[in-house]
Amino acid sequence: MIEQSSIVTMLAITVVFFLILLILGIRKSYKLKKENDRLNALNTSFEDDDNKPYTDFTEGHLYQNNNSSTSKE
């Protein structure tokens, strides 16, 4: 038969194990929230770029001005 002290010991080990998992989960959640706040603050600086008007980048020398309306025949 299982003694009462061994049952208490097994329960204590189980409680300690799940307590450690709970502490690690809370710690990870705190770190993720902190990282999310940091990324949200960084994201607001990119929103300013979205409000800028579009500029045509194909006028550069790499495209040899194929967008112009002049055609050579």
N, C-alpha and C positions, 0 to 999 in steps of 0.2 A: 504494500500500500504506500501511496505517496504521502510523505510527511508534510505537515503544514508549513514548516520553514522552507522547504524546497519550492512550494507553490508561491510563497511570498517572494522568494528570491527571483523566480522566473517572472513574476508580475513586475517586480522592481526593475529588472533588466529591460522588459518590454516597455515600461513607462519611460525609462531613461532613453531608450532608442527612439521612440516616437517624439519625445521632447526635443532631442537633438535634431530630428527631421523638421519639426515645427520651427525651431530657431533658425535653421538654415533656410527654410522657406520664407520666413519673414525677412531675413537679411537679404535674400535674393530679390524679393519683391521691393524692398526699399531701394536697392541698387538700380533695379529696372525703372522705378518711378523717377529716380534722380537722373538717369540717363535719358529718359523720355522728356523730362523738363528741359534738359540741356539741348536735345535735338529740336524741340519746339522753339526754343529761343534762337537756335541757329536757322531754323526754317523761316522765321519772319524776315531775316535778312535776304533770303532768296525771293520772297514775295515782292520785294521792291523791283527785282529784275523782271518779273512778269508784267509789271505795269508799264514798262518802257515800250515805246512804239517799235514795230518791226522794222529792221533795216535790211535792205537787200545786200547780201554778201556776195552775190554772183558777179559783181562788177569788178572783181579782182583780176589780177593778171593770169591766174590759173585757168580762168574760164574764157579768156581771150574775148571778152565782151560779146558773147553770142546772143545776149539778151537785147542788144540794140536792134532797132528797126531797120537799119541799113543792111542791104544785101548786095553782094557782088555777083553780077551776072555777066 
